[in-house]
Amino acid sequence: GRKTCFLDSLIGTCTERKRPLSLSTVASMKEMYQMHTSQNSEVLFRFCMIAVEAGDESILPVVVKFITSQGRMKFVRPLYRALFHSEMGRDIAVSTFLENKDFYHPIAAKMVASDLDTTKSEEKRALFDCLASKLKEPFVIGGIAALSAAIGIALLRGKRH
């Protein structure tokens, strides 16, 4: 109750100011409140998110243990995303997921896999940008129109026979 509200408030504050907590603040919270050892998944999840955002490398074993000991997508997916987008946790996120993907529900595994797959989205974006620039050329536009017309005629002829 109170701890989750407190952590939610901290997350909200960090989001609003677009700046994570300092490492010293996270270290003080660990020392004073021992949230990194909590048996409450709601508390542990929120604290792990805060610590990963702050760049606290000492939280990595806790996060890995947490995301590999239970498979709830509400906890697993955001933590994998946070790890993947952090400098310290990108490789850990990928290797941990690959080692444990069969542990998760198929839908959760598919969603996390898509979150961790940046190459496809970068390749798609590059391809789209390339095609978009080419489509602006008049000859390409004319060629696409002619090709579309030819395909349409072929399809119509195929339906008649």
C-alpha positions in Angstrom: 0.0 0.0 0.0 2.1 2.9 1.3 5.4 1.7 -0.2 3.9 1.3 -3.7 2.2 4.7 -3.5 5.6 6.2 -2.3 7.4 4.5 -5.2 4.7 5.5 -7.7 5.1 9.1 -6.6 8.8 8.9 -7.1 8.4 7.4 -10.5 5.9 10.2 -11.4 8.3 12.9 -10.2 11.2 11.5 -12.2 9.0 11.2 -15.3 7.8 14.8 -14.9 11.2 16.3 -14.5 12.6 13.9 -17.1 15.5 13.0 -14.9 16.1 9.8 -12.8 17.0 9.7 -9.2 20.7 10.1 -8.3 22.7 7.0 -7.5 23.3 8.3 -4.0 19.5 8.5 -3.4 18.9 5.0 -4.7 21.8 3.7 -2.5 20.3 5.5 0.5 16.9 4.0 -0.2 18.5 0.5 -0.4 20.2 1.0 2.9 17.3 2.5 4.8 14.3 0.6 3.3 15.8 -2.6 1.9 13.3 -2.4 -1.0 15.7 -4.4 -3.2 15.1 -7.4 -0.9 11.3 -7.0 -0.7 9.2 -10.2 -1.1 6.4 -8.0 -2.4 6.5 -8.1 -6.2 4.8 -4.7 -6.5 7.4 -3.0 -4.3 10.3 -4.9 -5.9 9.2 -4.1 -9.4 8.9 -0.4 -8.8 12.2 -0.1 -6.9 14.0 -2.1 -9.7 12.5 0.3 -12.3 13.8 3.3 -10.3 17.2 1.8 -9.8 17.6 0.8 -13.5 16.6 4.2 -14.6 19.2 5.7 -12.2 21.9 3.4 -13.6 22.5 1.4 -10.5 24.6 -1.5 -11.7 24.3 -3.3 -8.3 20.5 -3.8 -8.9 21.2 -6.0 -12.0 21.4 -9.3 -10.2 18.1 -8.5 -8.3 16.4 -7.6 -11.6 17.6 -10.7 -13.4 16.5 -12.9 -10.4 13.1 -11.1 -10.4 12.4 -11.4 -14.1 13.4 -15.1 -14.2 11.6 -16.2 -11.1 8.1 -15.1 -12.2 6.6 -14.5 -15.6 3.9 -11.8 -15.1 4.0 -9.6 -18.1 3.1 -6.5 -16.1 6.5 -6.8 -14.3 8.7 -8.6 -16.9 8.0 -6.5 -20.0 8.7 -3.1 -18.5 11.8 -4.3 -16.7 13.2 -5.9 -19.9 12.5 -2.6 -21.7 14.2 -0.5 -19.0 17.2 -2.8 -19.0 17.4 -2.8 -22.8 17.3 1.0 -23.0 19.9 1.4 -20.3 23.6 1.5 -21.1 24.4 -1.0 -18.4 21.7 -3.6 -19.1 21.2 -3.9 -22.9 23.3 -7.1 -23.3 22.0 -8.5 -20.0 18.4 -8.0 -21.1 19.0 -9.8 -24.4 21.0 -12.7 -23.0 18.7 -13.2 -20.0 15.7 -13.2 -22.3 17.2 -15.7 -24.7 18.2 -18.0 -21.8 14.7 -17.9 -20.3 12.2 -17.2 -23.1 10.7 -20.7 -22.8 9.8 -19.9 -19.2 7.4 -17.1 -20.2 3.9 -17.4 -21.5 4.1 -17.4 -25.4 2.4 -14.1 -25.6 4.7 -12.5 -23.0 7.7 -14.0 -24.8 6.6 -12.6 -28.1 6.0 -9.2 -26.7 9.3 -9.0 -24.9 11.1 -10.4 -28.0 9.6 -7.6 -30.1 10.7 -5.0 -27.5 14.3 -6.3 -27.7 14.4 -6.4 -31.4 15.7 -3.1 -32.6 17.4 -4.2 -35.8 14.2 -4.9 -37.6 12.7 -1.5 -36.7 15.9 0.3 -37.7 16.1 -1.6 -40.9 12.4 -1.0 -41.7 12.8 2.7 -40.9 15.9 3.0 -43.2 14.0 1.1 -46.0 11.0 3.3 -45.6 13.1 6.5 -45.7 14.9 5.2 -48.9 11.6 4.3 -50.6 10.0 7.6 -49.6 12.8 9.6 -51.1 12.7 7.6 -54.3 8.9 7.9 -54.5 9.3 11.7 -54.9 11.0 11.2 -58.3 8.5 11.7 -61.3 9.8 8.6 -63.2 9.3 6.4 -60.2 5.7 7.7 -59.7 4.9 7.0 -63.3 6.4 3.5 -63.1 4.4 2.7 -60.1 1.2 3.9 -61.7 1.9 1.9 -64.9 2.8 -1.2 -62.8 -0.4 -0.9 -60.8 -2.5 -0.6 -63.9 -0.8 -3.6 -65.5 -1.5 -5.7 -62.4 -5.1 -4.6 -62.3 -5.7 -5.5 -65.9 -4.0 -8.9 -65.4 -6.2 -9.6 -62.4 -9.4 -8.6 -64.3 -8.4 -10.9 -67.2 -7.7 -13.7 -64.8 -11.2 -13.5 -63.3 -12.9 -13.7 -66.8 -11.2 -17.0 -67.7 
